[in-house]
Every structure is written in C-alpha cells, then in structure tokens.
Amino acid sequence: MKKFDEIINKIIEHLLESKLAEKKEFIDDVSGKKYFILLTPDALDKEFVCIIALGYPEKAGVWSNTLLGKNLIDKSSMEPYFRAFNEKNWGLVVINPHFFRPDRTGSKYLYQLDVILDLINSNSKLGIIGFSMGGHQFIEFLGSNKTLLSRIVGIVLIDPAVFKSIDKNLIKDMKEKTIIFAAKDIKDIKSLGNIAANMFDLPAIKIDGIHGEIPNKSLDKIIEFYKQAL
C-alpha cells in the first residue's frame, strides 16, 4: 500500500498544481484523524455537483490499484474527470469512503456523504457516480435518504458491486435517471455491471477492458448523459 500511496500522492500533487482540483481536509468524528476529499474549484457552489464514491480500497485520485500495480498510471488517474467537469463548469467531489472504516461489504460507511451534503449549496442539482463497491454504497445511502432523490438528475453505476440485500425498488423508481456500465473483459473479475443490470432490469452499456479501466473509458458517455439530464 505504501507504494500505491506514493503514486497516488504524485497524481494528487499534479491535480492541485494544475488547478484542476482542490484538497479539502476534515477531522473524522470517531477516530479524530484527518481525512481528505478532492473536488473541482468552487465545486460546492456550482449549479450541478456530482459526487463520486470509489471501489475498495481505492482513494480519491485514482480508480484502480490494480492498474497502478501494472504501472498503468494514466489509465487509473482521475485527471480526465477533473478536466471534463471543469470544462463544463460543473462541480465534482470525490470522497474517500474507505479512509477509516474499511468494510468489504460496503455496509453503512458512507459517513462522509452527510458532511459533504451539508456543505453543498442546497439549490444545487446532484449527480451520483458509484464505481464498483461505490455503487452499492450509494444505493444503500440513498435508500436511507430518499428525500435526496428529488435533487438527483442522474445516477451512474460503473461496474457496480451490488448485493441481493440492496433496495432494488429504489433504482426501479429512478430507472429513467440511471445508467449502468459493464466491463466486457471479465478475465480478472466477474461482470459486476451485467449482474447489476439484470438485477435492476436496465440495459448495460458494454465497455471493452478490465474492471479498473471502465470509469475513464465511460467518461464521454457520462458527460453526454448529464448534459441531457440537465
């Protein structure tokens, strides 16, 4: 993990130096330790703010430790998202859901969302992007916070890891506002996107590549999805 942290820190430094992102630090209310999020400049006051939750155990700045391990840094870096959202004058917030309370089942630990949602302008429209375990996390969170649904213009699930215990009706109610991406190449992981698409009775947008490549390869379609939704 130390090797990954060094690479991630360099990616974050580049995002900050390029003025594509800002780093905001908080104190965890249980451990008393610091944690951070990455966001586009002035993201919390934009008319449209999209929040990203990552898979396990990734941290804000990269999509996939697997890709980092293969030295495919560009394919894992979240820089394309920060560039695209800045260009659209949309807000982007990337949280670190695993920072202090790792839980492979994704059960009830998106505690950072409560903090971020309190800071986002109450008139802002919201977008949700959940990758891998982050997809499960968001659905679970929204199931307990259904008043947020009226503010959400679109939910993007990228090869999401979802479990049978998930609230299927929530996505069915948001069917017109939800898209699912699925990896075509399943050599390294089961096709999570296809499982989720079948579970929610939604078509899966198939993307060539392994699990960790799907977020960056989906970006153009995600931008177009939110353009239409807005």
C-alpha positions in Angstrom: 0.0 0.0 0.0 2.9 2.4 0.7 4.0 2.1 -3.0 0.4 2.9 -4.1 0.2 5.8 -1.7 3.4 7.4 -3.2 2.0 7.2 -6.7 -1.5 8.5 -5.6 0.2 11.4 -3.8 2.1 12.3 -7.0 -1.2 12.2 -9.0 -2.9 14.4 -6.4 0.0 16.9 -6.4 -0.3 17.2 -10.2 -4.1 17.8 -10.0 -3.5 20.5 -7.4 -0.6 22.2 -9.2 -2.7 22.2 -12.4 -5.5 23.9 -10.6 -7.8 21.1 -11.7 -8.6 20.1 -8.1 -8.6 21.3 -4.6 -8.0 19.2 -1.5 -10.3 19.7 1.5 -9.4 18.1 4.8 -11.7 17.1 7.7 -11.5 15.5 11.1 -13.2 12.2 11.4 -15.7 12.4 14.2 -14.9 8.9 15.5 -11.2 8.4 15.2 -10.2 12.1 15.5 -7.9 11.6 12.5 -7.7 13.7 9.3 -9.2 12.6 6.0 -9.5 14.4 2.7 -11.7 14.8 -0.4 -10.8 16.1 -3.8 -13.0 18.5 -5.6 -13.0 20.9 -8.5 -12.5 24.6 -7.6 -15.7 26.1 -6.0 -17.5 22.8 -6.6 -19.8 23.1 -3.6 -21.4 26.2 -5.0 -22.0 25.0 -8.6 -25.5 24.7 -10.0 -24.7 21.0 -10.7 -22.5 18.9 -8.4 -21.5 15.3 -9.0 -20.3 13.1 -6.2 -18.1 10.0 -6.8 -17.7 7.0 -4.5 -14.9 4.7 -5.3 -14.4 0.9 -5.0 -12.5 -0.9 -2.3 -9.8 0.0 -1.3 -9.0 2.9 -3.7 -8.5 6.5 -2.6 -9.5 9.8 -4.3 -7.2 10.5 -7.2 -7.2 7.0 -8.8 -9.8 4.4 -9.9 -7.8 1.2 -9.6 -4.9 0.0 -7.6 -4.8 -3.0 -9.9 -3.9 -0.7 -12.8 -1.3 1.1 -10.6 0.2 -2.3 -9.9 0.6 -2.8 -13.6 2.2 0.7 -14.0 -0.9 1.8 -16.0 -1.0 5.1 -14.1 -2.7 7.2 -16.8 -5.5 4.6 -17.1 -6.1 4.8 -13.4 -5.7 8.6 -12.8 -9.0 10.5 -12.3 -7.5 13.6 -14.1 -9.8 13.2 -17.2 -12.8 13.6 -14.9 -11.5 16.7 -13.3 -10.7 18.2 -16.7 -14.1 17.4 -18.2 -16.1 18.7 -15.2 -14.1 21.9 -15.0 -14.6 22.5 -18.7 -18.4 22.1 -18.2 -18.3 24.4 -15.1 -19.8 21.5 -13.1 -18.8 20.6 -9.6 -17.1 17.3 -8.9 -16.5 15.9 -5.5 -14.5 12.6 -4.9 -14.8 11.1 -1.5 -12.7 8.5 0.3 -15.3 6.1 1.7 -12.8 3.6 3.0 -10.5 6.0 4.8 -11.0 4.9 8.4 -13.8 2.3 8.4 -12.9 -0.3 5.7 -15.7 -2.7 5.1 -15.7 -5.0 2.1 -19.4 -5.4 2.1 -19.9 -1.6 1.8 -22.3 -1.6 4.7 -23.2 1.8 6.2 -19.9 3.6 5.9 -20.5 6.5 3.6 -20.4 8.7 6.6 -18.5 11.3 4.6 -21.6 12.0 2.5 -23.5 13.6 5.3 -20.7 16.0 5.8 -20.4 16.9 2.1 -24.1 17.2 1.5 -24.3 19.8 4.4 -21.7 21.9 2.5 -23.1 21.7 -1.0 -25.5 24.6 -1.9 -29.0 23.4 -1.1 -30.2 24.6 -4.5 -27.6 22.6 -6.4 -28.7 19.7 -8.5 -26.9 16.5 -7.8 -25.3 13.7 -9.8 -24.1 10.3 -8.4 -21.3 8.2 -9.8 -20.7 4.9 -8.0 -17.8 2.7 -9.2 -17.5 -0.9 -8.0 -18.3 -1.0 -4.3 -19.1 2.7 -4.5 -22.2 1.8 -6.5 -23.5 -0.4 -3.7 -22.7 2.3 -1.1 -24.6 5.0 -2.9 -27.7 2.9 -3.4 -27.6 1.9 0.3 -27.2 5.5 1.3 -30.0 6.8 -0.9 -32.3 4.1 0.4 -31.9 5.7 3.8 -32.0 9.3 2.5 -34.8 9.2 -0.1 -35.5 13.0 0.3 -32.3 13.5 -1.8 -33.8 11.8 -4.8 -35.7 14.9 -6.0 -32.4 16.7 -6.3 -30.6 13.9 -8.3 -30.6 14.4 -12.0 -28.8 11.2 -12.8 -27.2 8.1 -11.2 -24.3 6.4 -12.9 -23.3 3.0 -11.8 -19.9 1.8 -13.2 -19.4 -2.0 -13.0 -21.1 -1.7 -9.5 -20.8 -4.4 -6.9 -24.4 -4.9 -5.6 -25.8 -7.5 -3.3 -29.1 -9.2 -3.1 -30.0 -7.3 0.0 -29.9 -4.0 -1.9 -33.1 -1.9 -2.3 -34.0 -2.9 -5.9 -37.1 -0.7 -5.9 -35.0 2.5 -5.4 -33.3 2.1 -8.7 -36.5 1.0 -10.4 -38.1 4.2 -9.2 -35.1 6.1 -10.6 -34.9 4.0 -13.8 -35.2 6.9 -16.2 -32.4 8.6 -14.4 -29.9 5.7 -14.1 -27.3 4.2 -16.5 -25.1 1.2 -15.8 -21.7 0.4 -17.4 -20.4 -3.1 -17.6 -16.9 -4.4 -18.4 -16.8 -6.7 -21.5 -13.5 -8.3 -20.5 -14.1 -10.4 -17.4 -10.8 -12.1 -17.1 -9.9 -10.5 -13.8 -13.3 -10.0 -12.2 -16.9 -11.2 -12.7 -19.0 -8.9 -14.8 -20.5 -6.8 -12.0 -22.2 -4.4 -14.4 -24.1 -7.2 -16.1 -25.2 -8.6 -12.7 -26.5 -5.2 -11.6 -28.2 -4.6 -14.9 -30.1 -7.8 -14.6 -31.0 -7.2 -11.0 -32.4 -3.7 -11.8 -33.9 -4.7 -15.2 -31.8 -2.0 -17.0 -29.7 -2.3 -20.1 -25.9 -2.4 -19.6 -23.6 -0.2 -21.7 -20.8 -2.6 -22.5 -17.2 -1.2 -22.4 -14.1 -3.0 -23.6 -11.5 -3.5 -20.9 -10.9 -4.8 -17.4 -12.8 -3.6 -14.3 -10.5 -0.7 -13.4 -10.4 0.7 -17.0 -14.1 1.2 -17.3 -14.5 4.5 -15.5 -12.2 6.5 -17.8 -13.5 4.7 -20.9 -17.0 5.6 -19.9 -16.3 9.3 -19.3 -17.6 10.7 -22.7 -20.9 8.8 -22.4 -21.3 10.0 -18.8 -20.7 13.7 -19.8 -23.3 13.3 -22.5 -25.7 11.6 -20.0 -25.5 14.5 -17.6 -25.8 17.1 -20.4 -29.1 15.5 -21.5 -30.3 15.2 -17.9 -29.6 18.9 -17.2 
